[in-house]
Structure formats: structure tokens, C-alpha cells
């Protein structure tokens, strides 16, 4: 059973120490899937802020990484298992987008990254929005990981 103890306060504390949204989500879930927290933080380090381009939200990427870690395959690919993994990832994206209207960082925050990072900081988007994206991404992903 995959669980999450992620809260908005915990996510915000992580942001304050330099952890990005992708790292917060993946490092919350990965240890339960066999990857230690330090390695999870390193693997997911380049994906915050939609890869700093405002593309797919880092919280979404962290969750998709966890789904891949659980259901992904190595050298031997079984098409049925791959399709099942892709369906899990699609289910996550659909639930996240249903709640937030998009899976794109720039659409969820309403800005382009990094050009408008000063405005994001001035409006405390990390404290008002991103910490909830992380919390919800962890919760939605845990639910999906526990479906079977």
C-alpha cells in the first residue's frame, strides 16, 4: 500500500530548502517503490517549473515518474503491460487536469517560466498554489498506485 504524508506545509518547507515540485512528489513516493529519497531527489531534479519552461507541471512529472517506477519495464517490453502503464499515467493526468484545468505549469500558474518568475514569487504562487499541486499530485498518484 502506497501512502503519502505530504501536506501543503511540508511542500512549502521543501520549496524553502530548494526542493522543486517534481522532487517533492517523486521523493515522497519513490522510497515506497524501492528508490531511496536521495536518489529520487537527484533523478527528479531537472523537472521543476515544467522543466523551467512552463511545460508539464513538475508535480505531474514527479507522479508520472512514480507510475513509471512501479509499472515501467526494462529491456523486455510486454505491450500489454506497457499499455496498462500508459493508462495509469493517462488516468493521473486526467484527474489532475480535472482539478486544476491543465497539466501545464504555465497554464496552472498563469505565467511563463522563467521569464515571469519574479511575478510568481511576488504573488507567492509557491505558497498559494504549488504546495497544493504537490499535495494533490501525491494523493492522486497514491490512489492510482493502489488500484491493483
C-alpha positions in Angstrom: 0.0 0.0 0.0 1.4 3.3 -1.1 0.7 6.2 1.3 1.5 9.9 1.4 2.1 12.2 4.3 2.6 15.2 2.0 0.9 18.3 3.2 1.0 21.9 1.9 3.2 22.9 4.8 5.6 20.1 4.1 5.8 21.0 0.4 6.3 24.7 1.3 9.1 23.8 3.7 10.7 21.7 0.9 10.4 24.7 -1.5 12.1 26.8 1.1 15.1 24.5 1.2 15.4 24.4 -2.6 13.4 21.3 -3.4 11.2 21.7 -6.5 7.7 20.4 -7.1 8.9 17.4 -9.2 11.4 16.4 -6.4 8.8 16.8 -3.7 6.4 14.4 -5.4 8.8 11.8 -6.6 10.8 11.7 -3.3 7.6 11.3 -1.4 6.6 8.2 -3.3 9.8 6.6 -4.6 11.1 5.2 -1.3 7.9 3.1 -1.2 8.8 1.8 -4.6 12.4 0.9 -3.9 14.3 4.1 -4.6 15.9 5.9 -1.7 14.9 9.6 -1.1 18.4 11.0 -2.0 18.4 9.2 -5.4 14.8 10.2 -6.0 15.7 13.8 -5.4 18.6 13.6 -7.9 16.5 11.8 -10.6 13.7 14.4 -10.4 15.9 17.5 -10.0 15.6 18.9 -13.5 11.8 18.9 -13.8 10.5 21.7 -11.6 8.7 24.6 -13.2 7.7 22.5 -16.2 11.4 21.9 -16.8 11.8 25.6 -16.2 10.0 26.2 -19.5 6.4 26.2 -18.1 5.6 22.9 -19.7 4.3 19.9 -17.9 3.9 20.8 -14.2 6.8 19.3 -12.1 4.3 17.8 -9.7 2.8 15.9 -12.6 6.2 14.8 -13.8 7.1 13.5 -10.3 3.9 11.5 -10.2 4.4 10.1 -13.7 7.9 9.1 -12.7 6.5 7.2 -9.7 4.0 5.4 -12.0 6.8 4.5 -14.4 8.9 3.2 -11.5 6.0 1.0 -10.4 4.7 -0.2 -13.8 7.5 0.5 -16.3 9.6 -2.1 -17.9 13.3 -2.6 -18.6 14.8 -4.4 -21.6 11.9 -6.7 -22.1 8.7 -4.9 -23.1 5.4 -6.5 -22.8 2.9 -4.4 -24.9 0.0 -5.2 -22.6 2.0 -4.1 -19.5 3.2 -1.0 -21.4 -0.4 -0.1 -22.3 -1.5 -0.6 -18.7 1.3 1.7 -17.5 0.3 4.3 -20.1 -3.3 4.0 -19.0 -2.3 4.7 -15.4 -0.3 7.8 -16.5 -3.3 9.0 -18.5 -5.6 8.4 -15.6 -3.3 10.5 -13.4 -3.1 13.4 -15.9 -6.9 13.3 -16.3 -7.6 13.5 -12.6 -5.0 16.3 -12.1 -6.3 18.3 -15.1 -9.9 17.9 -13.9 -8.9 19.5 -10.6 -6.6 22.2 -12.0 -7.7 22.7 -15.6 -4.4 21.7 -17.1 -1.2 19.7 -16.5 0.9 22.6 -17.9 2.8 24.7 -15.3 2.3 27.9 -17.3 -1.4 27.3 -17.5 -1.9 26.3 -13.9 0.2 29.3 -12.7 -0.9 31.7 -15.5 2.7 32.6 -16.3 5.7 31.7 -18.4 8.7 30.3 -16.7 11.3 31.6 -16.2 10.5 35.0 -17.7 7.9 35.9 -15.1 9.5 34.1 -12.1 9.8 37.4 -10.2 6.0 37.9 -10.5 5.3 34.3 -9.4 7.5 34.9 -6.3 5.8 38.3 -5.6 2.4 36.7 -5.7 3.6 33.8 -3.6 2.4 31.2 -6.1 4.6 28.6 -4.5 2.8 29.1 -1.2 -0.7 29.7 -2.6 -0.7 27.2 -5.5 2.3 25.0 -5.9 2.2 23.4 -2.4 -1.4 22.3 -3.2 -0.4 20.9 -6.6 2.3 18.8 -4.9 -0.1 17.6 -2.1 -2.8 16.7 -4.6 -0.3 15.1 -7.1 0.9 12.8 -4.3 -2.6 11.9 -3.2 -3.9 11.2 -6.7 -0.8 9.2 -7.6 -1.0 7.1 -4.4 -4.7 6.3 -5.3 -3.7 5.2 -8.8 -0.7 3.2 -7.5 -3.1 1.4 -5.0 -5.7 0.5 -7.6 -4.3 -3.0 -8.2 
